[in-house]
Amino acid sequence: MTRQSFDAIVIGGGLVGAAIAYGLQRQGLATLLLDEGDIAFRASRGNFGLVWVQSKGLGAPHYQRWTRGSAQEWPKLAAELKERTGIGTGLQQPGGVHLCLSEEEFGKRGEYMARLQREAGNFGLEYRMVRGAEARDMLPGLGPQVVGMSWTPYDGHASPLYLLRALHTGFTGAGGTYQPNARVEGSSAAPNDFSVEAAGQRYRAPRVVLAAGLGNADLAPRFGLEAPVRPERGQILVTERTQTVLPMPTTTIRQTEEGSLMLGDSKEDAGFNLGQSPEVMRKIAQRAVLSFPWIANLNLVRAWSALRVMAPDGLPIYDQSERFPGAFTANCHSGVTLAGTHANRLAPMIAAGALEPGMAPFSARRFNVRSAA
Ligand SMILES: Cc1cc2nc3c(=O)[nH]c(=O)nc-3n(C[C@H](O)[C@H](O)[C@H](O)COP(=O)(O)OP(=O)(O)OC[C@H]3O[C@@H](n4cnc5c(N)ncnc54)[C@H](O)[C@@H]3O)c2cc1C
């Protein structure tokens, strides 16, 4: 007989749900992971793969710390997944750069990084603004139009698809139950007692985690939560494999383990339209060629668009229901970067039954000025 009662149900099998489900199952909670399937919007299958720190958390030091914490957790998570599943995530953390193609961009970037460092306070933020010959030593093949770059030691990249596969394999390997093609339709909520209907089955658990990406906007109110997320489109281009080695990723260009270059990615307000546009693709390619002129010799072999999961202020939303204790939600636009904290820090909080007080700034109550006051 199909099991119908669990310690926790996670709705959404993308990077966020899979990392949390993996963390919960590893903590010993019998966990069910429900995923809608290929017809859903799935950011986790179309992203760029950066494990990125240096552009995160301006004006939100709690997010800066959370992101950096995740970059620190990543090597542990990658090693553990490799050991448990045999799947390598391709993690490399050689540091990373943001390239500036004009003096104006360089000046603005310098101010941005200085402010980020001030806001980091005692936590600190190591970075350098690098110019000229030094920049060209660090990244051979830089184009003459590159004026300089910001560098931090924390940045890196990984394969998002291998990560997703490793999390799923690690989850089921630890005894978790994964149910694909199972869109949650009906549900009922009471404190520490939830039931959801998916694929003709009804499941119950004292904990439920909403990690359905853009689907959270509809699901959250049913569990006494808010997840006002909207789509933001990003387009990505991929070149053929090349033997030229890019020693570290930049904000918009990274080399996969297999040798392809990924070029990206745009930030567009296009609703739920998953189309691609030649103008945006041209801009992405032009900037890549100005950054590294040798890229012009490579053929493009693939291109796609995907939808980010964006909160109104661009920061993650982590929340717990006051009305229905035991219900949680997790939403973010950096699910690769944050996989480390989702599996190793957030999942243990959910397993313990409550988010730590330090997570309060991530609550969706920040959008509701009266209740936040
Ligand atoms: C172009 C682009 C580039 C990006 N680059 C990076 C990057 O370099 N680094 C980084 O860290 N992040 C990046 N991201 C962001 C990252 O991809 C997302 O943060 C992450 O994928 C979000 O994961 P998720 O699990 O919340 O959402 P999704 O991947 O969208 O998964 C949600 C899942 O929920 C399921 N679902 C929805 N509704 C229901 C329902 N009712 N019942 C059951 N299941 C449901 C869907 O089937 C889906 O699988 C990028 C995103 C885009 C679009």
The ligand as an SDF file (V2000), in Angstrom:
LIG
                    3D

 53 58  0  0  0  0  0  0  0  0999 V2000
   18.1310   32.6130  -16.3050 C   0  0  0  0  0  0  0  0  0  0  0  0
   18.3760   32.2680  -14.8720 C   0  0  0  0  0  0  0  0  0  0  0  0
   19.6760   32.2700  -14.3800 C   0  0  0  0  0  0  0  0  0  0  0  0
   19.9070   31.9560  -13.0460 C   0  0  0  0  0  0  0  0  0  0  0  0
   21.1900   31.9150  -12.5910 N   0  0  0  0  0  0  0  0  0  0  0  0
   21.4390   31.5600  -11.3190 C   0  0  0  0  0  0  0  0  0  0  0  0
   22.7740   31.4610  -10.8620 C   0  0  0  0  0  0  0  0  0  0  0  0
   23.7350   31.6750  -11.6010 O   0  0  0  0  0  0  0  0  0  0  0  0
   22.9800   31.1250   -9.5600 N   0  0  0  0  0  0  0  0  0  0  0  0
   21.9400   30.8980   -8.6930 C   0  0  0  0  0  0  0  0  0  0  0  0
   22.1900   30.6360   -7.5250 O   0  0  0  0  0  0  0  0  0  0  0  0
   20.6680   30.9500   -9.1150 N   0  0  0  0  0  0  0  0  0  0  0  0
   20.3930   31.2760  -10.4020 C   0  0  0  0  0  0  0  0  0  0  0  0
   19.1030   31.3320  -10.8470 N   0  0  0  0  0  0  0  0  0  0  0  0
   18.0180   31.1200   -9.8910 C   0  0  0  0  0  0  0  0  0  0  0  0
   17.7130   29.6860   -9.6140 C   0  0  0  0  0  0  0  0  0  0  0  0
   17.5460   28.9760  -10.7970 O   0  0  0  0  0  0  0  0  0  0  0  0
   16.4270   29.6720   -8.7730 C   0  0  0  0  0  0  0  0  0  0  0  0
   16.6480   30.3650   -7.5720 O   0  0  0  0  0  0  0  0  0  0  0  0
   16.0330   28.3240   -8.3810 C   0  0  0  0  0  0  0  0  0  0  0  0
   15.9850   27.4780   -9.4800 O   0  0  0  0  0  0  0  0  0  0  0  0
   14.6560   28.3800   -7.7580 C   0  0  0  0  0  0  0  0  0  0  0  0
   14.3480   27.0810   -7.4220 O   0  0  0  0  0  0  0  0  0  0  0  0
   12.9330   26.6910   -6.9240 P   0  0  0  0  0  0  0  0  0  0  0  0
   13.0510   25.2790   -6.5170 O   0  0  0  0  0  0  0  0  0  0  0  0
   12.4340   27.6910   -5.9410 O   0  0  0  0  0  0  0  0  0  0  0  0
   11.9840   26.8840   -8.1980 O   0  0  0  0  0  0  0  0  0  0  0  0
   11.7820   25.9710   -9.4850 P   0  0  0  0  0  0  0  0  0  0  0  0
   13.0390   25.4740  -10.0290 O   0  0  0  0  0  0  0  0  0  0  0  0
   10.9080   26.7690  -10.4020 O   0  0  0  0  0  0  0  0  0  0  0  0
   11.0130   24.7240   -8.9400 O   0  0  0  0  0  0  0  0  0  0  0  0
    9.6950   24.7970   -8.4780 C   0  0  0  0  0  0  0  0  0  0  0  0
    9.1230   23.4100   -8.6120 C   0  0  0  0  0  0  0  0  0  0  0  0
    7.8490   23.4230   -8.0060 O   0  0  0  0  0  0  0  0  0  0  0  0
    7.0000   22.5770   -8.7420 C   0  0  0  0  0  0  0  0  0  0  0  0
    5.6170   23.0300   -8.4980 N   0  0  0  0  0  0  0  0  0  0  0  0
    5.0500   24.2210   -8.8000 C   0  0  0  0  0  0  0  0  0  0  0  0
    3.7720   24.2450   -8.3870 N   0  0  0  0  0  0  0  0  0  0  0  0
    3.5280   23.0380   -7.8020 C   0  0  0  0  0  0  0  0  0  0  0  0
    2.3950   22.4420   -7.1750 C   0  0  0  0  0  0  0  0  0  0  0  0
    1.2330   23.0920   -7.0480 N   0  0  0  0  0  0  0  0  0  0  0  0
    2.5070   21.1700   -6.7170 N   0  0  0  0  0  0  0  0  0  0  0  0
    3.6760   20.4810   -6.8260 C   0  0  0  0  0  0  0  0  0  0  0  0
    4.7790   21.0080   -7.3930 N   0  0  0  0  0  0  0  0  0  0  0  0
    4.7090   22.2730   -7.8730 C   0  0  0  0  0  0  0  0  0  0  0  0
    7.4480   22.6930  -10.1930 C   0  0  0  0  0  0  0  0  0  0  0  0
    7.2160   21.4750  -10.8650 O   0  0  0  0  0  0  0  0  0  0  0  0
    8.9380   22.9740  -10.0590 C   0  0  0  0  0  0  0  0  0  0  0  0
    9.7380   21.8280  -10.2940 O   0  0  0  0  0  0  0  0  0  0  0  0
   18.8310   31.6430  -12.1800 C   0  0  0  0  0  0  0  0  0  0  0  0
   17.5270   31.6260  -12.6780 C   0  0  0  0  0  0  0  0  0  0  0  0
   17.2970   31.9320  -14.0060 C   0  0  0  0  0  0  0  0  0  0  0  0
   15.8960   31.8830  -14.5070 C   0  0  0  0  0  0  0  0  0  0  0  0
  1  2  1  0
  2  3  1  0
  2 52  2  0
  3  4  2  0
  4  5  1  0
  4 50  1  0
  5  6  2  0
  6  7  1  0
  6 13  1  0
  7  8  2  0
  7  9  1  0
  9 10  1  0
 10 11  2  0
 10 12  1  0
 12 13  2  0
 13 14  1  0
 14 15  1  0
 14 50  1  0
 15 16  1  0
 16 17  1  0
 16 18  1  0
 18 19  1  0
 18 20  1  0
 20 21  1  0
 20 22  1  0
 22 23  1  0
 23 24  1  0
 24 25  2  0
 24 26  1  0
 24 27  1  0
 27 28  1  0
 28 29  2  0
 28 30  1  0
 28 31  1  0
 31 32  1  0
 32 33  1  0
 33 34  1  0
 33 48  1  0
 34 35  1  0
 35 36  1  0
 35 46  1  0
 36 37  1  0
 36 45  1  0
 37 38  2  0
 38 39  1  0
 39 40  1  0
 39 45  2  0
 40 41  1  0
 40 42  2  0
 42 43  1  0
 43 44  2  0
 44 45  1  0
 46 47  1  0
 46 48  1  0
 48 49  1  0
 50 51  2  0
 51 52  1  0
 52 53  1  0
M  END
$$$$
